[in-house]
Structures are given as structure tokens and as C-alpha cells.
Amino acid sequence: MAEKSARNKNWLRAASFLMALLLWFYVVNQGDVTSAGKTTAVALQYHNVPAGLNVSGPEEVSVRIWGATGGASDIQAYIDLAGYSKGVYQVPVRLADVKGAVFTSVQPTQVQITLESLGERVIPIRHEIRQSPQPGYDVTQVLLSPDRCVIKGDAEAIGRVASVVAPVRLAEVLDIAMLKPELEARDANGNVVTQGVEIVPPVINAYVVVEKAQLSKKVAVVPRFTGVITPGYITGETVIEPAQVTILGDQAQVESLKEVVTTPIDITDRTEDFTQLVELVQPEGVSMVPARVNVLVKIASPPTDDLQLP
């Protein structure tokens, strides 16, 4: 009986050794997988986080794989927080089954996590122009919807948040556009706060209006006349009030204008000074203030030499 038991044990040892040897050859010959295994950094997932609590802990763990796998996307490392309450814990790291893997290991095998009560604040959102419009264009309006958000997280993290910013990029916007910026929480120094903070909603709508740059300047008013003055009279000094007007429009067009003219002033049969309210000729694409001016036209008879009596 003892001899039979010994033979069975020897047979089991031999079978185990043979299986281990075959398994070793299988692992070694799996394509790009070496006998030492392949180590991959994998994002650590947090499952079953208790309601009303915020979890903080490591973001990654190292997973070592023996066998042929599809890559890091096929590997899931996680900790299960079901049944935990507020506090600090050492929690085991678990690995989901990895297709094609013969052996797997994870480092560290346990991680320290902290569960804290969630807090929240409602905070206004301000826009920040991350990329300016193209040269010759200006931003005339930015409307955020919604214009407020809720930040959630542990009390310490929420306390660090001084503002929430919606970065907008306008390099490709030439008129009206609706953008979807991702919100950023900032501290008092302008640094982005990510750890322990959740923004709700994380993305908002930003309606922006971009227009061609407008330029304004003052230009002189030049009178124009029509008709034939009464014989023996001439036009004298012309006084315009105001003598200059302000024009506003496209930058290139405004820069090219040096003056504006009045609509024609009729001097037919005039024999004395007169004042007339005159419309200005408005250049295309340009607005003016004011659009009318008062023009005083002085009419004079030419001087004659004193007559000498014989």
C-alpha cells in the first residue's frame, strides 16, 4: 500500500513537472511575449463608490502579463468600494480576466484610498479667449449657456477653486458660431484644479459673434455746388458747422477716406448770403455722425475800381 502511494506521488510530481514545462514553452513562444512577462501601466478604476462620498487615490497601477494579449485596453484593474464608509483604507487591487493571458500580477497589490463627504458649490462661469480671431476681426459678443455650474468634491478641493473658466478658440470663427468649451476649475493663481473636483456640467454651449474690425476717425466736410450764380456776383467764404464728422466702418475702408462731401448746394440766382442744412454723401459701408451739416455760403459782388470824373 505504501509502495503504491509512493508511485502515485511520483507520478503526480512528474505530471506536474511536465505540465509546467509545457506551459513554460507555451508562454515563451507566444509571439512578442517574453519569458519575463510584459509590464503595462493601467488606469485604476473605482467601482461602487458609495453615494455622497468622493474617492481619492492612485490613478495607475502596474500590471504584469504572461501570454498574448491585445494590449493595455484589454486590461482592467479596479478596486471594489461596496460597503465602505467615510475614512482611509487599504484596499486590494483586483484584475478582471484578461483574454489570452496565462498569468497576471499587479503592483501594488493594495492601495490606500480616502473616502470623504462630497461638498458642492454653485459658481459663475466666465469665458476666456484662448485663441484670438483672425487679423481684422473683433469679438463683439460671447454668450454662455448655462452661465453657472456646480462643482462637487471634497471640502478641501472645493475650497481651492476660485473660478470656473470656459476657454474659447476663435481662430476659425468669422461671424456667428456655437462652440462647446470644456470647463476648467482654477485656483486663485490661475492654475487648473482637477484632483478631487467634478464640474457639472463639464461642457457648455458658447455662442460667439465675430465681426470685421471697426475703425472710427474724424474727416473734413467739403461742400459741392451746382447751378450758375447771378451775373455780377461770386461765391465768397463757405462756413460749415461742424467742419468735421466722425466716420465708422471697416478698418481698410475708413483708413482710405480723407474727406466726405455734401450733396450739391444750388447757388442759382443767389445774390446774398444764405445758410442751408445739407445732407452728406455717405460712402458705401461707412456710417457717419452727424449725417447733415449747416453750410453758410457768402455771396458777394466783385469789387469795382473807383470811377474818375473828367
C-alpha positions as CSV (number, residue, x, y, z in Angstrom):
1,M,0.0,0.0,0.0
2,A,2.8,2.4,0.9
3,E,4.6,1.4,-2.3
4,K,1.5,2.2,-4.4
5,S,1.1,5.6,-2.6
6,A,4.7,6.5,-3.4
7,R,4.3,5.5,-7.0
8,N,1.2,7.8,-7.2
9,K,3.0,10.7,-5.7
10,N,5.9,10.3,-8.1
11,W,3.5,10.1,-11.0
12,L,1.8,13.3,-9.8
13,R,5.2,15.1,-9.5
14,A,6.2,14.0,-13.0
15,A,2.8,15.1,-14.4
16,S,3.1,18.5,-12.7
17,F,6.6,19.0,-13.9
18,L,5.6,18.1,-17.4
19,M,2.6,20.4,-17.3
20,A,4.8,23.2,-16.0
21,L,7.3,22.6,-18.7
22,L,4.7,22.6,-21.4
23,L,3.2,25.8,-20.0
24,W,6.6,27.4,-19.9
25,F,7.2,26.6,-23.6
26,Y,3.8,27.9,-24.5
27,V,4.4,31.2,-22.7
28,V,7.9,31.7,-24.2
29,N,6.7,31.0,-27.7
30,Q,3.7,33.5,-27.7
31,G,4.9,35.9,-30.3
32,D,6.1,39.2,-28.8
33,V,5.7,38.0,-25.2
34,T,9.0,37.2,-23.4
35,S,9.5,34.7,-20.6
36,A,9.8,37.6,-18.2
37,G,6.3,38.8,-19.0
38,K,5.3,42.3,-20.1
39,T,4.6,45.1,-17.6
40,T,1.9,47.7,-18.5
41,A,0.7,50.9,-16.7
42,V,-3.1,50.6,-16.4
43,A,-5.6,53.1,-15.2
44,L,-7.1,52.1,-11.8
45,Q,-10.9,52.1,-11.8
46,Y,-13.0,52.7,-8.8
47,H,-16.2,50.6,-8.7
48,N,-19.2,51.0,-6.4
49,V,-18.2,54.3,-4.9
50,P,-20.7,55.0,-2.1
51,A,-23.3,57.7,-2.8
52,G,-22.4,61.0,-1.3
53,L,-18.7,60.2,-0.9
54,N,-15.7,61.3,-3.0
55,V,-12.8,58.9,-3.5
56,S,-9.2,59.9,-3.9
57,G,-6.3,57.5,-4.5
58,P,-3.8,56.3,-7.1
59,E,-4.6,56.8,-10.8
60,E,-2.5,53.9,-12.1
61,V,-1.1,50.5,-11.2
62,S,1.4,48.3,-12.9
63,V,0.1,45.0,-14.4
64,R,2.4,42.2,-15.5
65,I,1.1,39.8,-18.1
66,W,2.4,36.4,-19.3
67,G,0.8,35.4,-22.5
68,A,-0.5,37.0,-25.7
69,T,-3.0,39.9,-25.1
70,G,-4.4,42.7,-27.3
71,G,-2.8,45.5,-25.3
72,A,-3.5,47.8,-22.3
73,S,-7.1,48.4,-23.5
74,D,-7.9,44.8,-22.7
75,I,-6.7,45.1,-19.1
76,Q,-8.9,46.3,-16.3
77,A,-7.5,46.9,-12.8
78,Y,-10.1,48.0,-10.2
79,I,-11.0,48.3,-6.6
80,D,-14.4,47.5,-5.2
81,L,-15.7,50.0,-2.7
82,A,-19.1,48.4,-2.0
83,G,-19.8,48.6,1.7
84,Y,-17.2,51.2,2.6
85,S,-17.9,54.4,4.5
86,K,-16.1,57.7,5.1
87,G,-12.4,57.1,6.1
88,V,-9.0,56.0,4.9
89,Y,-8.5,52.3,3.8
90,Q,-6.0,49.9,2.3
91,V,-8.0,48.2,-0.4
92,P,-6.9,45.2,-2.5
93,V,-6.5,45.8,-6.3
94,R,-8.3,43.3,-8.5
95,L,-7.8,42.3,-12.1
96,A,-10.5,41.4,-14.5
97,D,-9.9,38.3,-16.6
98,V,-7.5,39.1,-19.4
99,K,-8.1,37.2,-22.7
100,G,-5.0,35.3,-23.8
101,A,-3.2,35.8,-20.5
102,V,-1.7,32.8,-18.8
103,F,-0.5,34.5,-15.6
104,T,-1.2,38.1,-14.3
105,S,0.1,40.1,-11.4
106,V,-0.5,43.6,-10.2
107,Q,1.7,46.0,-8.3
108,P,0.9,47.3,-5.8
109,T,-1.5,44.6,-4.6
110,Q,-3.1,47.1,-2.2
111,V,-3.6,50.8,-2.5
112,Q,-4.6,53.5,0.1
113,I,-7.7,55.4,-0.7
114,T,-9.6,58.1,1.1
115,L,-13.4,58.4,1.1
116,E,-14.7,61.9,2.0
117,S,-18.0,63.5,2.1
118,L,-19.0,65.3,-1.1
119,G,-19.5,69.1,-1.0
120,E,-20.7,71.3,-3.7
121,R,-20.9,75.0,-4.8
122,V,-22.7,76.9,-7.5
123,I,-20.2,79.2,-9.2
124,P,-20.5,81.6,-12.2
125,I,-18.7,80.7,-15.4
126,R,-16.5,83.3,-17.3
127,H,-15.2,82.9,-20.8
128,E,-11.5,83.1,-21.6
129,I,-10.3,83.7,-25.2
130,R,-7.7,81.1,-25.8
131,Q,-7.2,81.9,-29.5
132,S,-7.9,85.4,-30.9
133,P,-9.9,85.9,-34.1
134,Q,-8.1,86.4,-37.4
135,P,-6.4,89.8,-38.0
136,G,-9.0,92.4,-38.9
137,Y,-11.8,90.8,-36.8
138,D,-13.1,91.6,-33.3
139,V,-15.2,89.7,-30.8
140,T,-18.4,91.6,-30.2
141,Q,-20.3,89.2,-28.0
142,V,-19.9,85.9,-26.1
143,L,-22.9,84.3,-24.5
144,L,-22.5,81.2,-22.3
145,S,-25.3,78.7,-21.7
146,P,-25.6,77.9,-18.9
147,D,-23.6,80.7,-17.3
148,R,-23.3,78.9,-13.9
149,C,-22.1,75.4,-12.9
150,V,-21.9,73.2,-9.9
151,I,-18.5,72.0,-8.6
152,K,-18.5,68.9,-6.5
153,G,-15.8,67.2,-4.4
154,D,-14.2,67.1,-1.0
155,A,-14.3,70.3,1.0
156,E,-10.6,71.0,0.7
157,A,-10.6,70.7,-3.1
158,I,-13.7,72.8,-3.5
159,G,-12.2,75.5,-1.3
160,R,-9.2,75.8,-3.7
161,V,-11.5,76.7,-6.6
162,A,-11.6,80.4,-7.2
163,S,-13.2,80.5,-10.6
164,V,-14.5,78.3,-13.5
165,V,-13.4,79.2,-17.0
166,A,-14.8,78.3,-20.4
167,P,-11.8,78.6,-22.9
168,V,-13.0,79.6,-26.4
169,R,-10.9,79.3,-29.5
170,L,-11.8,81.8,-32.2
171,A,-9.1,81.4,-34.9
172,E,-11.6,79.9,-37.3
173,V,-14.7,81.9,-36.5
174,L,-15.6,84.7,-38.9
175,D,-19.2,85.5,-38.0
176,I,-21.6,83.7,-35.6
177,A,-20.7,80.3,-34.1
178,M,-21.7,77.9,-31.4
179,L,-18.7,76.3,-29.6
180,K,-18.6,73.6,-26.9
181,P,-15.8,74.5,-24.5
182,E,-14.8,72.1,-21.7
183,L,-14.9,73.9,-18.3
184,E,-11.8,74.3,-16.2
185,A,-11.7,74.9,-12.5
186,R,-9.0,77.4,-11.5
187,D,-7.4,78.4,-8.2
188,A,-6.6,81.9,-7.1
189,N,-3.3,81.8,-9.0
190,G,-5.0,80.6,-12.2
191,N,-3.8,77.0,-12.0
192,V,-6.2,74.3,-13.1
193,V,-7.7,72.3,-10.3
194,T,-8.5,68.7,-11.3
195,Q,-7.8,66.5,-8.3
196,G,-10.9,65.8,-6.2
197,V,-13.2,68.2,-8.2
198,E,-16.1,67.4,-10.6
199,I,-17.7,70.1,-12.7
200,V,-21.4,69.7,-13.6
201,P,-22.0,70.1,-16.5
202,P,-18.4,69.5,-17.8
203,V,-19.2,71.1,-21.2
204,I,-21.4,74.1,-22.1
205,N,-22.5,76.0,-25.2
206,A,-20.7,79.3,-26.0
207,Y,-22.4,81.5,-28.6
208,V,-19.9,83.9,-30.1
209,V,-20.2,86.8,-32.6
210,V,-17.1,87.9,-34.5
211,E,-17.2,90.9,-36.9
212,K,-14.8,92.7,-39.1
213,A,-12.9,95.2,-37.0
214,Q,-14.5,98.7,-37.0
215,L,-12.4,101.9,-37.1
216,S,-13.6,105.4,-36.4
217,K,-12.0,108.8,-37.2
218,K,-12.8,112.4,-38.0
219,V,-12.7,113.7,-41.6
220,A,-13.3,117.1,-43.1
221,V,-16.5,118.1,-44.9
222,V,-16.1,119.5,-48.4
223,P,-19.1,121.4,-49.9
224,R,-20.2,120.9,-53.5
225,F,-22.2,123.4,-55.5
226,T,-24.5,123.3,-58.5
227,G,-26.1,125.9,-60.7
228,V,-25.0,129.3,-62.1
229,I,-24.7,132.3,-59.8
230,T,-26.3,135.6,-60.8
231,P,-24.1,137.6,-63.1
232,G,-22.1,140.2,-61.3
233,Y,-21.9,138.0,-58.1
234,I,-19.4,135.5,-56.8
235,T,-19.4,132.9,-54.0
236,G,-17.3,134.0,-51.1
237,E,-16.3,132.2,-47.9
238,T,-18.1,129.0,-47.0
239,V,-18.5,128.1,-43.3
240,I,-19.5,124.5,-42.4
241,E,-20.8,123.5,-39.0
242,P,-19.5,121.1,-37.9
243,A,-16.4,121.2,-40.1
244,Q,-15.6,117.6,-39.4
245,V,-17.7,114.5,-38.9
246,T,-17.0,111.0,-37.5
247,I,-17.0,108.1,-39.8
248,L,-17.2,104.4,-38.6
249,G,-16.7,101.3,-40.7
250,D,-14.4,98.6,-42.0
251,Q,-10.8,99.4,-41.0
252,A,-9.3,99.4,-44.5
253,Q,-12.2,101.4,-46.0
254,V,-12.1,104.1,-43.2
255,E,-8.3,104.4,-43.5
256,S,-8.7,105.2,-47.2
257,L,-11.1,108.1,-46.7
258,K,-9.7,111.6,-46.2
259,E,-12.9,113.6,-46.6
260,V,-16.7,113.5,-47.2
261,V,-18.7,115.7,-49.5
262,T,-22.1,117.4,-49.2
263,T,-25.0,116.8,-51.6
264,P,-24.9,119.6,-54.2
265,I,-25.9,123.1,-53.0
266,D,-27.8,125.1,-55.6
267,I,-26.5,128.7,-56.0
268,T,-28.7,129.6,-58.9
269,D,-29.9,133.3,-58.8
270,R,-28.3,133.8,-55.4
271,T,-27.5,137.4,-54.6
272,E,-26.9,137.4,-50.9
273,D,-25.6,135.1,-48.1
274,F,-27.6,132.1,-47.2
275,T,-27.5,129.1,-44.8
276,Q,-28.7,125.7,-45.7
277,L,-29.0,122.3,-43.9
278,V,-27.3,119.8,-46.2
279,E,-27.2,116.1,-46.3
280,L,-23.7,114.4,-46.6
281,V,-22.9,111.8,-49.2
282,Q,-22.4,108.6,-47.3
283,P,-19.6,106.3,-48.6
284,E,-20.7,102.7,-49.1
285,G,-20.2,100.6,-46.0
286,V,-19.5,103.5,-43.7
287,S,-21.7,105.3,-41.2
288,M,-21.3,109.0,-40.3
289,V,-22.2,111.2,-37.3
290,P,-23.8,113.6,-38.0
291,A,-25.3,112.9,-41.3
292,R,-26.2,116.5,-42.0
293,V,-24.3,119.8,-41.6
294,N,-25.2,123.5,-41.8
295,V,-23.5,125.4,-44.6
296,L,-23.2,129.2,-44.7
297,V,-22.5,130.4,-48.2
298,K,-21.5,134.1,-48.6
299,I,-22.4,135.8,-51.8
300,A,-20.5,138.9,-52.8
301,S,-20.3,141.3,-55.8
302,P,-16.9,141.7,-57.2
303,P,-15.1,144.9,-56.2
304,T,-15.1,147.7,-58.8
305,D,-12.5,150.5,-59.3
306,D,-13.5,154.0,-58.2
307,L,-14.7,155.9,-61.2
308,Q,-12.7,159.1,-62.1
309,L,-14.9,162.0,-63.3
310,P,-13.5,164.0,-66.2
